[in-house]
Amino acid sequence: MPQNIYDDAQFFAGYSKLPRSTRGLDGAPEWPALRALLPTLHGLRVLDLGCGFGWFCRYARTAGAASVTGLDVSEQMLARAREQTNDGAISYLRADLEQQLTLAPAAFDLAYSSLALHYIENLTGLLAQVHAALVPGATFIFSVEHPIYTAPRNPGWVSDAEGGRTWPVDGYCDEGARSTDWLAKGVIKQHRTIATYFTLLRQAGFAVSHIDEWAPTQAQIAAQPELAVERERPAFLIVACCRDE
């Protein structure tokens, strides 16, 4: 089982205060980029990997999805999702994405994941399961922390020689676990290069149709000046791909 940091009391308390936790999808600055990649959801059977508080699950239903299954390893996240949901077409299930999932073949028309896959060590196994669970031609859309963001062994902004701030990149080609202090000590994430993400997707039978190294737009910065620093290095990698026929 992966590190279940979201059931750590200190981490969960801090995460619950983030804008993406209190405001939902509108509090996630990368959401417009993800939303633009979605197909028409009407009548689709949707799978959400790492559903958290269930924000996307509920959005998918309001957009016409026939059913939504949200998976998460955290009991606390699922409990909050269930509290905020009153819809019999949404199912929240506890699942360890590191292990073989019990997903029926060709049971879904769309798979979605927001900022969950960089916690998964056995990504090869998970992608194989997602591929099998999708109908031929179905879409898989996901975001992860950008490899430039996950690479440093001691991540964080540092001052440069001119008094500005820079994000050092070291160990980029050395893939594997990284321990970071974010909301709690010792949060473990898996660093992979962009090339590895693409290779694993291709090997699993997915064809990549879109990639976005997300940065805030000028309009977003005008509305939220604190986002300006996010243009110094991409925070998120957003990918859309299709299951082979």
C-alpha positions in Angstrom: 0.0 0.0 0.0 1.3 3.5 -0.8 1.9 6.0 2.0 -1.5 7.0 3.1 -0.5 10.5 4.1 -4.1 11.9 3.7 -5.2 9.9 6.8 -2.4 11.6 8.8 -4.2 14.0 11.2 -1.8 16.9 10.7 -1.7 16.5 6.9 -5.4 16.2 6.6 -6.0 19.3 8.7 -3.7 21.3 6.5 -5.0 19.9 3.3 -8.6 20.7 4.3 -7.7 24.4 4.5 -6.3 24.6 0.9 -8.3 26.6 -1.7 -8.8 23.4 -3.7 -10.3 21.8 -0.6 -12.6 24.6 0.5 -13.6 25.9 -3.0 -13.4 22.7 -4.9 -12.5 22.7 -8.6 -12.7 26.5 -8.8 -10.0 26.6 -6.2 -7.6 24.6 -8.4 -5.9 27.0 -10.8 -5.2 24.2 -13.3 -8.8 23.1 -13.5 -9.7 25.2 -16.6 -6.9 23.4 -18.5 -8.2 20.0 -17.4 -11.8 20.9 -18.1 -10.9 22.0 -21.7 -9.7 18.4 -22.4 -12.8 16.6 -21.2 -15.1 15.1 -23.8 -18.9 15.6 -23.6 -19.7 13.7 -20.4 -23.4 13.1 -21.1 -24.2 9.4 -20.6 -20.6 8.4 -19.8 -19.5 6.0 -17.1 -16.7 7.8 -15.3 -13.8 6.6 -13.2 -12.0 9.0 -10.9 -8.7 7.7 -9.5 -7.8 9.5 -6.3 -11.1 11.2 -6.0 -10.4 13.0 -2.7 -13.3 15.0 -1.5 -15.3 14.0 -4.6 -15.3 17.4 -6.3 -14.8 16.0 -9.8 -17.2 13.2 -9.3 -20.0 15.6 -8.5 -19.0 17.9 -11.4 -19.2 14.9 -13.8 -22.7 14.1 -12.7 -23.9 17.7 -13.1 -22.3 17.6 -16.7 -24.5 14.5 -17.5 -22.4 11.5 -16.7 -24.5 8.4 -16.3 -22.5 7.1 -13.3 -19.3 8.0 -11.5 -17.0 5.8 -9.4 -14.5 7.5 -7.2 -11.6 5.6 -5.8 -9.3 6.7 -3.0 -7.0 5.1 -0.4 -7.9 7.6 2.4 -10.8 6.9 4.7 -10.9 10.5 5.7 -11.1 11.8 2.2 -13.9 9.3 1.3 -15.8 10.2 4.5 -15.8 13.9 3.5 -16.8 13.0 -0.1 -19.8 11.0 1.1 -20.8 13.8 3.5 -20.9 16.3 0.6 -22.7 14.0 -1.9 -26.4 13.1 -2.2 -26.4 11.2 -5.5 -27.1 7.5 -5.9 -25.2 7.5 -9.2 -21.9 8.3 -7.5 -20.1 5.5 -5.7 -17.1 6.1 -3.5 -14.8 3.1 -2.9 -11.7 2.7 -0.8 -9.0 1.3 -3.1 -5.2 0.9 -3.0 -4.1 2.1 -6.5 -0.7 0.3 -6.0 -2.4 -3.1 -6.1 -4.4 -4.9 -8.7 -7.8 -3.2 -8.9 -11.0 -5.2 -9.2 -12.4 -3.2 -12.1 -14.6 -4.9 -14.6 -13.3 -5.0 -18.2 -14.6 -2.2 -20.4 -16.7 -0.8 -17.6 -15.9 2.9 -18.1 -15.9 5.5 -20.9 -13.6 8.0 -19.2 -10.9 7.8 -16.6 -9.7 10.9 -14.8 -7.1 11.6 -12.1 -6.0 14.8 -10.5 -2.6 15.0 -8.7 -2.7 11.3 -7.5 -0.4 9.3 -9.9 2.8 10.9 -8.6 2.2 9.0 -5.3 2.1 5.6 -7.1 5.2 3.5 -7.3 3.7 0.7 -9.4 2.4 3.0 -12.1 2.9 0.3 -14.7 0.4 -2.0 -13.0 -2.1 0.8 -12.5 -2.0 1.9 -16.1 -2.6 -1.7 -17.2 -5.7 -1.9 -15.0 -7.1 1.5 -16.3 -6.5 0.4 -19.9 -8.5 -2.8 -19.3 -11.3 -1.0 -17.5 -11.9 1.4 -20.4 -13.8 0.8 -23.6 -11.8 1.0 -26.8 -11.3 4.6 -27.9 -12.0 5.9 -24.4 -10.2 9.0 -22.9 -7.9 9.0 -20.0 -7.0 12.5 -18.6 -4.7 13.1 -15.7 -2.5 15.6 -13.9 0.6 15.0 -11.9 3.1 17.3 -10.2 5.6 18.3 -13.0 8.8 16.3 -13.0 10.8 19.6 -12.7 8.8 20.1 -9.5 9.3 16.5 -8.1 13.0 16.1 -9.1 14.9 18.1 -6.5 16.0 16.1 -3.5 15.7 19.2 -1.4 12.8 21.1 -3.1 11.9 24.7 -2.4 12.5 28.2 -3.7 15.9 29.6 -3.0 17.3 33.1 -3.5 19.5 33.7 -6.5 22.5 36.0 -6.8 20.3 38.9 -7.8 18.0 38.6 -4.9 15.2 36.8 -6.8 13.9 33.3 -6.3 14.7 30.2 -8.3 13.7 26.6 -8.2 16.8 24.3 -8.3 16.5 21.2 -10.4 18.9 18.4 -9.4 18.6 14.6 -9.8 16.2 14.9 -12.7 17.3 11.7 -14.4 17.5 9.7 -11.1 13.9 8.5 -10.8 12.4 7.1 -7.7 11.0 8.2 -4.3 11.4 11.7 -3.0 10.7 12.7 0.6 9.3 16.2 1.0 7.9 18.3 3.8 4.5 19.6 2.6 1.8 20.0 5.3 3.6 17.2 7.2 7.1 15.7 7.5 8.2 13.0 5.1 5.6 13.0 2.4 6.7 10.4 -0.2 6.2 11.1 -3.9 7.5 9.3 -6.9 9.7 11.2 -9.4 9.6 10.3 -13.1 10.8 12.1 -16.1 8.4 13.2 -18.8 9.8 10.6 -21.1 9.0 7.9 -18.6 5.4 9.0 -18.3 5.1 8.8 -22.1 6.8 5.4 -22.3 4.6 3.8 -19.7 1.5 5.1 -21.3 2.5 3.8 -24.7 3.5 0.4 -23.3 0.1 0.2 -21.6 -1.7 0.8 -24.9 -2.5 4.5 -24.7 -2.0 7.1 -27.4 -1.2 10.6 -26.1 -3.2 13.3 -27.7 -2.4 16.3 -25.6 0.3 17.5 -23.1 0.3 20.7 -21.1 3.1 21.9 -18.9 0.7 24.1 -16.9 1.4 27.7 -15.9 -1.1 30.3 -14.9 -2.5 32.7 -17.6 -2.0 36.4 -17.3 -5.7 36.7 -16.5 -5.3 34.3 -13.6 -2.3 36.3 -12.3 -4.3 39.5 -12.6 -7.0 38.0 -10.4 -4.6 36.2 -8.1 -1.1 37.9 -8.1 0.3 35.2 -5.8 0.2 32.9 -8.8 2.9 34.9 -10.7 5.7 32.8 -9.2 4.1 29.7 -10.8 5.4 30.9 -14.2 9.0 30.4 -13.0 8.7 26.6 -13.5 5.7 24.4 -14.4 3.9 23.0 -11.4 1.8 20.5 -13.2 2.0 18.1 -16.1 -1.4 17.5 -17.7 -1.9 14.7 -20.2 -4.8 13.5 -22.3 -4.6 10.1 -24.0 -6.9 7.5 -25.6 -7.2 3.8 -25.1 -6.3 1.9 -28.3 -9.1 0.4 -30.3 
